[in-house]
Amino acid sequence: MAWKSETVRAFAALLLLTLLWGYNWVVMKGALQYAGAFQFGALRTFIGALCLMALLLVLRRPLRPREVPTLIVLGILQTCGFTGLIIWALVEGGAGKTAVLTYTMPIWVLLLAWPMLGEKIRGAWQWLAVISALTGLLFILDPLHLGADMFSMMLATLGGAFWGLSVIVAKKLHKRAPDLDLLSLTAWQMLFGSLPLVAVALLIPAPPIQWTAGFIGAVAFNAVLCNALAWLLWLYALQRLEAGVASMASMLAPVIGVLAAWLQLGEVPVPSEAFGMLLIGVALVIISVQTMRQHKAVEPAMGQD
């Protein structure tokens, strides 16, 4: 009974995390009415990093950074590159479309793991996922009818690629230092990655930030809830659920992003975009199911040692 109770709490934590990350696309879009993209990105990441550092102290986790050069690379990719690109994409593009294009990350991981980790795309299902996702991208980008938001869509897609590349770097780091604390890693890479965004925000001219209640709330929502609390929920869920199950549930985030943008911002996808989003969704489900199966296959093998 206790196991069932823990599982339910883990799923509840994962659901809350998915709601936070999914709805945050609308929150970020709204925040950009009151600040420049790099100003908001710098505030979001720097304050978020400080929140994670405080969380490390509260949980008595290791504070001293290890593998600093790799953490700096991770910060440049995952925090500076990924966050900077998606917020820049939101300036001109829709929140829902940006969310879907960003969550092509698992596809980029599959493609990049081949040359960088020697992990080839195997089996018909993985190839089907790649083909489905790339076809979906073509339907959304619609290169034959280039629109005003093409630049935004390219930024969002590039953001997903940066996210995927950061996953590859993180996997290499885990192999080299498997005992590295995940929360400490996240906090330090976010701090290192936020510093270039802070520098860019200070150097690039932009209108003064409008410190309205809505903007302050958006910064707090991002820094406290979508960074510190979200990572705590993610770690809690991963400790009690299979990695494949957790990854599959997190795929609800772009769905929530699309629905929230539709209902709150009036962003109604045209038929070609909707079909492209559906194809990407199918690809993400295939990858998540495959991950879950691989995880189950490894467990019995580990038990035989």
Long-range contacts (C-beta under 8 A, 24 or more apart in sequence): 6-240, 7-240, 7-241, 9-240, 10-236, 10-237, 10-239, 10-240, 10-241, 11-237, 11-241, 11-249, 13-233, 13-236, 13-237, 14-233, 14-234, 14-237, 14-241, 14-246, 14-249, 14-250, 15-249, 16-233, 17-230, 17-233, 17-234, 17-237, 17-250, 18-249, 18-250, 18-252, 18-253, 18-256, 19-256, 20-225, 20-226, 20-229, 20-230, 20-233, 21-226, 21-230, 21-250, 21-253, 21-256, 22-99, 22-252, 22-253, 22-254, 22-255, 22-256, 22-257, 22-260, 23-256, 23-257, 23-260, 24-221, 24-222, 24-226, 24-257, 25-90, 25-95, 25-96, 25-98, 25-99, 25-257, 25-260, 25-261, 26-95, 26-257, 26-260, 26-261, 26-264, 26-265, 27-218, 27-221, 27-222, 28-86, 28-87, 28-90, 28-95, 28-218, 28-222, 29-90, 29-94, 29-95, 29-261, 29-265, 30-214, 30-218, 31-214, 31-215, 31-218, 31-219, 31-222, 32-87, 32-90, 32-91, 33-210, 34-209, 34-210, 34-211, 34-212, 34-214, 34-215, 34-218, 35-206, 35-209, 35-210, 35-215, 36-201, 36-204, 36-206, 36-207, 36-209, 37-84, 37-87, 37-88, 37-90, 37-91, 38-84, 38-87, 38-88, 38-197, 38-200, 38-201, 38-204, 38-206, 39-201, 39-206, 39-209, 40-87, 40-218, 40-219, 41-83, 41-84, 41-87, 41-88, 41-197, 41-201, 42-194, 42-197, 42-198, 42-200, 42-201, 43-219, 43-223, 44-83, 44-87, 44-219, 44-222, 44-223, 44-227, 45-79, 45-80, 45-83, 45-190, 45-193, 45-194, 45-197, 46-191, 46-194, 46-195, 46-197, 46-198, 47-219, 47-223, 48-190, 48-194, 48-222, 48-223, 48-224, 48-226, 48-227, 48-228, 49-79, 49-187, 49-190, 49-191, 49-194, 49-227, 50-191, 50-223, 51-223, 51-224, 51-227, 51-228, 52-183, 52-186, 52-187, 52-190, 52-191, 52-227, 52-228, 52-231, 53-187, 53-191, 54-228, 55-183, 55-187, 55-228, 55-231, 55-232, 56-183, 56-184, 56-187, 59-183, 61-181, 61-183, 61-184, 62-181, 62-184, 63-184, 65-184, 65-188, 66-177, 66-180, 66-184, 67-173, 67-176, 67-177, 67-180, 68-188, 70-169, 70-172, 70-173, 71-185, 71-188, 71-189, 71-192, 72-189, 72-192, 73-169, 74-166, 74-169, 74-170, 74-173, 74-185, 74-189, 74-192, 74-193, 75-188, 75-189, 75-190, 75-191, 75-192, 75-193, 75-194, 75-195, 76-192, 76-193, 76-196, 77-162, 77-163, 77-165, 77-166, 77-169, 77-193, 78-162, 78-163, 78-166, 78-189, 78-190, 78-193, 79-189, 79-190, 79-192, 79-193, 79-194, 79-197, 80-193, 80-194, 80-196, 80-197, 81-159, 81-162, 81-166, 81-193, 82-159, 82-162, 82-163, 82-166, 83-193, 83-197, 84-197, 84-200, 85-155, 85-156, 85-158, 85-159, 85-162, 86-155, 86-156, 86-159, 88-155, 89-152, 89-153, 89-155, 89-156, 89-159, 90-152, 91-152, 92-148, 92-149, 92-151, 92-152, 93-149, 93-152, 93-153, 93-155, 93-156, 94-149, 94-261, 94-265, 94-267, 95-257, 95-260, 95-261, 95-265, 95-267, 96-257, 96-258, 96-259, 96-260, 96-261, 96-262, 96-265, 96-267, 96-269, 97-140, 97-149, 97-153, 97-156, 97-258, 97-261, 97-267, 97-269, 97-273, 97-277, 98-152, 98-153, 98-156, 98-257, 99-253, 99-254, 99-257, 99-258, 99-261, 100-140, 100-254, 100-257, 100-258, 100-276, 100-277, 100-280, 100-281, 101-137, 101-140, 101-153, 101-156, 101-157, 101-159, 101-160, 102-156, 102-159, 102-160, 102-163, 102-254, 103-160, 103-251, 103-253, 103-254, 103-280, 103-284, 104-133, 104-137, 104-157, 104-160, 104-161, 104-164, 104-280, 105-160, 105-161, 105-163, 105-164, 105-167, 106-164, 106-247, 106-283, 106-284, 106-287, 106-288, 107-133, 107-134, 107-160, 107-164, 107-283, 107-287, 108-160, 108-161, 108-163, 108-164, 108-165, 109-164, 109-167, 109-168, 110-287, 111-164, 112-161, 112-164, 112-165, 112-168, 113-168, 113-171, 116-168, 116-172, 117-168, 117-171, 117-172, 123-290, 125-286, 125-289, 125-290, 126-286, 126-287, 126-290, 128-283, 128-286, 129-282, 129-283, 129-284, 129-286, 129-287, 129-290, 130-283, 132-279, 132-280, 132-282, 132-283, 132-286, 133-279, 133-280, 133-283, 133-284, 135-276, 135-279, 136-275, 136-276, 136-277, 136-278, 136-279, 136-280, 136-281, 136-282, 136-283, 137-276, 137-280, 138-276, 139-272, 139-273, 139-275, 139-276, 139-279, 140-272, 140-273, 140-276, 140-277, 140-280, 141-276, 142-272, 142-273, 182-235, 183-231, 183-232, 183-235, 186-231, 190-227, 242-292, 242-295, 242-296, 243-291, 243-295, 244-288, 244-289, 244-291, 244-292, 244-293, 244-294, 244-295, 244-296, 245-292, 247-288, 247-291, 247-292, 248-285, 248-288, 248-289, 248-291, 248-292, 251-281, 251-284, 251-285, 251-288, 254-281, 255-281
